[in-house]
Structure formats: structure tokens, C-alpha cells
Amino acid sequence: GTTVDMGALAYSATRVSAAPTLTDFGEVTVATSESVTITITNSGGEAVQFTGMVLSDTTDYTLDPGSGGTACGSTTLSLAAGGSCTLTVTFTPTTDRKSVV
């Protein structure tokens, strides 16, 4: 599957999580898309600096930090203590296959 690399954390004492942690896009027809909104939460007591969130597979997946409920706005950001933001991962297969992220 594809992983979302959240970049380096500025503080090791922080607690960051992403939900959902696993998404099954199921059967998606070639050249059509399915999307999932991911919420990133900082449950720690200090802000977290993201130096760049990237996908390991950019052929069939795209990352949009500017969408979702409370959009992260960028792949490089500071997430306040107790804060959360959303981004969208879209799967658009170029070949016939099933995907779980």
C-alpha cells in the first residue's frame, strides 16, 4: 500500500495520529477516482512542525492538503497543541488493481 510520510517532527514529546489509519479503496475503475479524508491530530502539549507530507506512490495517488473539513492548507505546516486538520488522498488507478492505503 501507499504510506503518507508526515515528515520530521520538531518535538519528540508530541503525540500525532492520523485517522483512518487504513483505507480500502476497493475496486476502482481505471481513470476514475475514489477519495478519503484523513484527519491529523496533535494530542500533545506542544505544536508540531511538519517539514513536508508526501505520498510514496504519486503515480496513482494524489495528496490534497487544501480539502476536507478543517484543511491543513499545506504539506509544510505547524499544527498547534490539541489541534487537528484534514487532507484528502485520492486514488486514480492507471492500471487494473485493488488498493489498500
C-alpha positions as a printed Julia matrix, in Angstrom:
101×3 Matrix{Float64}:
   0.0    0.0     0.0
   0.91   3.66   -0.09
   2.12   5.41    3.04
   1.73   9.05    3.96
   5.08  10.34    5.19
   4.39  13.11    7.69
   7.93  14.45    7.59
  10.18  15.07   10.56
   8.65  16.1    13.87
  10.17  19.12   15.56
   9.48  17.79   19.09
   9.84  14.15   20.07
   7.49  14.55   23.06
   4.46  15.33   20.88
   1.7   12.88   20.01
   0.5   12.87   16.42
  -2.03  10.48   14.92
  -3.84  10.07   11.62
  -7.31   8.59   11.11
  -8.32   6.48    9.43
  -5.07   4.52    9.66
  -6.07   2.1     6.87
  -8.35   2.72    3.9
  -9.56   0.15    1.39
 -10.45   1.96   -1.82
 -11.92  -1.3    -3.14
 -12.31  -1.84   -6.86
 -11.84   1.43   -8.71
 -12.17   1.55  -12.5
  -9.1    2.74  -14.38
  -9.17   6.54  -14.93
 -11.88   7.09  -12.27
 -11.21   8.21   -8.7
 -12.04   7.45   -5.08
 -11.02   9.76   -2.25
 -10.66   9.56    1.51
 -10.34  12.4     4.01
  -7.64  11.87    6.63
  -7.62  13.77    9.93
  -4.25  14.5    11.52
  -4.43  15.23   15.25
  -1.81  16.61   17.64
  -2.83  15.42   21.1
   0.44  16.6    22.63
   1.17  19.72   24.61
   3.36  21.44   22.02
   2.98  22.49   18.39
   4.25  20.05   15.76
   6.19  21.23   12.71
   5.64  19.2     9.54
   8.52  19.62    7.12
   6.56  18.09    4.24
   3.95  15.38    3.87
   4.39  13.21    0.79
   2.98  10.02   -0.7
   5.22   7.09   -1.54
   3.2    6.44   -4.74
   2.48   9.55   -6.79
   1.52   7.63   -9.94
  -1.92   6.52   -8.74
  -2.38   8.77   -5.68
  -2.6   12.48   -5.05
  -2.45  14.37   -1.76
  -4.58  17.5    -1.35
  -3.89  19.37    1.91
  -6.36  22.08    0.92
  -9.52  19.99    1.24
 -11.59  18.32    3.9
 -13.36  19.75    6.94
 -10.55  21.78    8.54
  -7.99  21.73    5.75
  -4.29  21.53    6.67
  -3.67  24.04    3.88
  -0.14  22.9     3.12
   2.14  19.87    3.28
   4.51  22.01    5.36
   2.74  23.36    8.43
   2.66  23.89   12.16
  -0.11  22.03   13.98
  -0.95  23.57   17.36
  -1.15  21.56   20.56
  -4.6   19.94   20.7
  -5.2   20.87   17.06
  -6.21  18.84   14.05
  -6.52  19.31   10.33
  -7.67  17.32    7.31
  -6.29  16.4     3.93
  -7.57  14.24    1.1
  -5.86  11.28   -0.58
  -7.29  10.39   -3.99
  -6.7    7.06   -5.75
  -6.93   7.21   -9.56
  -5.63   3.88  -10.9
  -3.7    3.84  -14.14
  -3.86   0.02  -14.3
  -6.37  -2.59  -13.12
  -5.65  -3.3    -9.43
  -7.11  -3.14   -5.94
  -5.68  -0.71   -3.42
  -5.47  -0.5     0.35
  -3.82   2.53    1.92
